[in-house]
Each structure stands twice: as structure tokens, then as C-alpha cells.
Amino acid sequence: MEDEKELTDTVKAALQQIEEREYETMLISKGVPKEKIRKYGFAFCGKKVLVGKAV
């Protein structure tokens, strides 16, 4: 995305997408307990990788 200038921006955008698209809803409907679901955002640039976790 154009406004993602840093890896941290990309991680934040990934975590925001997880919330906006409500990905956990499908897991919950399949019987996965909400407390077992983890949300991570990943960003890559060459050999640099940043992983962020939703709180």
C-alpha cells in the first residue's frame, strides 16, 4: 500500500485488516474458542521481517 512507508505501518495495516474483515468470525463459527485465536500482522522488506501481535 502506498501509505505504508515503514514495516510498522504495514504490520498495523495487516492487523487493521484482520479486524475489519472479521476473520475470527469464521473460526469461532467452526468451534474455535475465542481465547485460542491469535492475531498477527507480518511485514517483509528484503531480508527484514517484522511481526506484530494484536492485543
Chimera marker file (.cmm) of the C-alpha trace (Angstrom):
<marker_set name="trace">
<marker id="1" x="0.000" y="0.000" z="0.000" r="1" g="1" b="0" radius="0.5"/>
<marker id="2" x="1.216" y="3.465" z="-0.812" r="1" g="1" b="0" radius="0.5"/>
<marker id="3" x="0.886" y="4.985" z="2.686" r="1" g="1" b="0" radius="0.5"/>
<marker id="4" x="2.925" y="2.154" z="4.200" r="1" g="1" b="0" radius="0.5"/>
<marker id="5" x="6.391" y="3.656" z="4.391" r="1" g="1" b="0" radius="0.5"/>
<marker id="6" x="7.752" y="1.590" z="7.291" r="1" g="1" b="0" radius="0.5"/>
<marker id="7" x="7.415" y="-2.056" z="8.261" r="1" g="1" b="0" radius="0.5"/>
<marker id="8" x="5.482" y="-0.934" z="11.343" r="1" g="1" b="0" radius="0.5"/>
<marker id="9" x="2.910" y="0.754" z="9.083" r="1" g="1" b="0" radius="0.5"/>
<marker id="10" x="2.459" y="-2.495" z="7.158" r="1" g="1" b="0" radius="0.5"/>
<marker id="11" x="2.032" y="-4.507" z="10.363" r="1" g="1" b="0" radius="0.5"/>
<marker id="12" x="-0.575" y="-2.018" z="11.625" r="1" g="1" b="0" radius="0.5"/>
<marker id="13" x="-2.414" y="-2.222" z="8.296" r="1" g="1" b="0" radius="0.5"/>
<marker id="14" x="-2.394" y="-6.034" z="8.463" r="1" g="1" b="0" radius="0.5"/>
<marker id="15" x="-3.809" y="-6.035" z="11.990" r="1" g="1" b="0" radius="0.5"/>
<marker id="16" x="-6.436" y="-3.481" z="10.974" r="1" g="1" b="0" radius="0.5"/>
<marker id="17" x="-7.433" y="-5.694" z="8.035" r="1" g="1" b="0" radius="0.5"/>
<marker id="18" x="-7.866" y="-8.674" z="10.389" r="1" g="1" b="0" radius="0.5"/>
<marker id="19" x="-10.326" y="-6.630" z="12.456" r="1" g="1" b="0" radius="0.5"/>
<marker id="20" x="-12.164" y="-5.037" z="9.513" r="1" g="1" b="0" radius="0.5"/>
<marker id="21" x="-12.687" y="-8.318" z="7.688" r="1" g="1" b="0" radius="0.5"/>
<marker id="22" x="-13.605" y="-10.128" z="10.917" r="1" g="1" b="0" radius="0.5"/>
<marker id="23" x="-11.524" y="-13.211" z="10.111" r="1" g="1" b="0" radius="0.5"/>
<marker id="24" x="-12.060" y="-14.621" z="13.606" r="1" g="1" b="0" radius="0.5"/>
<marker id="25" x="-15.809" y="-14.924" z="12.963" r="1" g="1" b="0" radius="0.5"/>
<marker id="26" x="-15.268" y="-17.906" z="10.659" r="1" g="1" b="0" radius="0.5"/>
<marker id="27" x="-13.018" y="-19.622" z="13.196" r="1" g="1" b="0" radius="0.5"/>
<marker id="28" x="-15.483" y="-19.051" z="16.021" r="1" g="1" b="0" radius="0.5"/>
<marker id="29" x="-18.333" y="-20.413" z="13.877" r="1" g="1" b="0" radius="0.5"/>
<marker id="30" x="-16.266" y="-23.581" z="13.349" r="1" g="1" b="0" radius="0.5"/>
<marker id="31" x="-15.949" y="-24.064" z="17.089" r="1" g="1" b="0" radius="0.5"/>
<marker id="32" x="-12.572" y="-22.477" z="17.822" r="1" g="1" b="0" radius="0.5"/>
<marker id="33" x="-12.721" y="-20.777" z="21.245" r="1" g="1" b="0" radius="0.5"/>
<marker id="34" x="-12.096" y="-17.025" z="21.014" r="1" g="1" b="0" radius="0.5"/>
<marker id="35" x="-9.341" y="-17.216" z="23.657" r="1" g="1" b="0" radius="0.5"/>
<marker id="36" x="-7.395" y="-19.632" z="21.407" r="1" g="1" b="0" radius="0.5"/>
<marker id="37" x="-7.349" y="-17.230" z="18.434" r="1" g="1" b="0" radius="0.5"/>
<marker id="38" x="-4.173" y="-15.175" z="17.954" r="1" g="1" b="0" radius="0.5"/>
<marker id="39" x="-3.891" y="-12.251" z="15.545" r="1" g="1" b="0" radius="0.5"/>
<marker id="40" x="-0.526" y="-11.422" z="13.957" r="1" g="1" b="0" radius="0.5"/>
<marker id="41" x="0.495" y="-8.946" z="11.277" r="1" g="1" b="0" radius="0.5"/>
<marker id="42" x="3.597" y="-9.648" z="9.171" r="1" g="1" b="0" radius="0.5"/>
<marker id="43" x="5.695" y="-7.243" z="7.112" r="1" g="1" b="0" radius="0.5"/>
<marker id="44" x="8.601" y="-8.106" z="4.817" r="1" g="1" b="0" radius="0.5"/>
<marker id="45" x="11.191" y="-5.974" z="3.036" r="1" g="1" b="0" radius="0.5"/>
<marker id="46" x="14.009" y="-7.982" z="1.529" r="1" g="1" b="0" radius="0.5"/>
<marker id="47" x="15.522" y="-9.932" z="4.423" r="1" g="1" b="0" radius="0.5"/>
<marker id="48" x="13.879" y="-7.717" z="7.068" r="1" g="1" b="0" radius="0.5"/>
<marker id="49" x="10.788" y="-9.105" z="8.761" r="1" g="1" b="0" radius="0.5"/>
<marker id="50" x="8.565" y="-7.543" z="11.391" r="1" g="1" b="0" radius="0.5"/>
<marker id="51" x="5.795" y="-9.401" z="13.211" r="1" g="1" b="0" radius="0.5"/>
<marker id="52" x="3.215" y="-7.604" z="15.329" r="1" g="1" b="0" radius="0.5"/>
<marker id="53" x="0.532" y="-9.066" z="17.563" r="1" g="1" b="0" radius="0.5"/>
<marker id="54" x="-2.905" y="-7.638" z="18.319" r="1" g="1" b="0" radius="0.5"/>
<marker id="55" x="-3.569" y="-7.097" z="21.997" r="1" g="1" b="0" radius="0.5"/>
<link id1="1" id2="2" r="1" g="1" b="0" radius="0.2"/>
<link id1="2" id2="3" r="1" g="1" b="0" radius="0.2"/>
<link id1="3" id2="4" r="1" g="1" b="0" radius="0.2"/>
<link id1="4" id2="5" r="1" g="1" b="0" radius="0.2"/>
<link id1="5" id2="6" r="1" g="1" b="0" radius="0.2"/>
<link id1="6" id2="7" r="1" g="1" b="0" radius="0.2"/>
<link id1="7" id2="8" r="1" g="1" b="0" radius="0.2"/>
<link id1="8" id2="9" r="1" g="1" b="0" radius="0.2"/>
<link id1="9" id2="10" r="1" g="1" b="0" radius="0.2"/>
<link id1="10" id2="11" r="1" g="1" b="0" radius="0.2"/>
<link id1="11" id2="12" r="1" g="1" b="0" radius="0.2"/>
<link id1="12" id2="13" r="1" g="1" b="0" radius="0.2"/>
<link id1="13" id2="14" r="1" g="1" b="0" radius="0.2"/>
<link id1="14" id2="15" r="1" g="1" b="0" radius="0.2"/>
<link id1="15" id2="16" r="1" g="1" b="0" radius="0.2"/>
<link id1="16" id2="17" r="1" g="1" b="0" radius="0.2"/>
<link id1="17" id2="18" r="1" g="1" b="0" radius="0.2"/>
<link id1="18" id2="19" r="1" g="1" b="0" radius="0.2"/>
<link id1="19" id2="20" r="1" g="1" b="0" radius="0.2"/>
<link id1="20" id2="21" r="1" g="1" b="0" radius="0.2"/>
<link id1="21" id2="22" r="1" g="1" b="0" radius="0.2"/>
<link id1="22" id2="23" r="1" g="1" b="0" radius="0.2"/>
<link id1="23" id2="24" r="1" g="1" b="0" radius="0.2"/>
<link id1="24" id2="25" r="1" g="1" b="0" radius="0.2"/>
<link id1="25" id2="26" r="1" g="1" b="0" radius="0.2"/>
<link id1="26" id2="27" r="1" g="1" b="0" radius="0.2"/>
<link id1="27" id2="28" r="1" g="1" b="0" radius="0.2"/>
<link id1="28" id2="29" r="1" g="1" b="0" radius="0.2"/>
<link id1="29" id2="30" r="1" g="1" b="0" radius="0.2"/>
<link id1="30" id2="31" r="1" g="1" b="0" radius="0.2"/>
<link id1="31" id2="32" r="1" g="1" b="0" radius="0.2"/>
<link id1="32" id2="33" r="1" g="1" b="0" radius="0.2"/>
<link id1="33" id2="34" r="1" g="1" b="0" radius="0.2"/>
<link id1="34" id2="35" r="1" g="1" b="0" radius="0.2"/>
<link id1="35" id2="36" r="1" g="1" b="0" radius="0.2"/>
<link id1="36" id2="37" r="1" g="1" b="0" radius="0.2"/>
<link id1="37" id2="38" r="1" g="1" b="0" radius="0.2"/>
<link id1="38" id2="39" r="1" g="1" b="0" radius="0.2"/>
<link id1="39" id2="40" r="1" g="1" b="0" radius="0.2"/>
<link id1="40" id2="41" r="1" g="1" b="0" radius="0.2"/>
<link id1="41" id2="42" r="1" g="1" b="0" radius="0.2"/>
<link id1="42" id2="43" r="1" g="1" b="0" radius="0.2"/>
<link id1="43" id2="44" r="1" g="1" b="0" radius="0.2"/>
<link id1="44" id2="45" r="1" g="1" b="0" radius="0.2"/>
<link id1="45" id2="46" r="1" g="1" b="0" radius="0.2"/>
<link id1="46" id2="47" r="1" g="1" b="0" radius="0.2"/>
<link id1="47" id2="48" r="1" g="1" b="0" radius="0.2"/>
<link id1="48" id2="49" r="1" g="1" b="0" radius="0.2"/>
<link id1="49" id2="50" r="1" g="1" b="0" radius="0.2"/>
<link id1="50" id2="51" r="1" g="1" b="0" radius="0.2"/>
<link id1="51" id2="52" r="1" g="1" b="0" radius="0.2"/>
<link id1="52" id2="53" r="1" g="1" b="0" radius="0.2"/>
<link id1="53" id2="54" r="1" g="1" b="0" radius="0.2"/>
<link id1="54" id2="55" r="1" g="1" b="0" radius="0.2"/>
</marker_set>
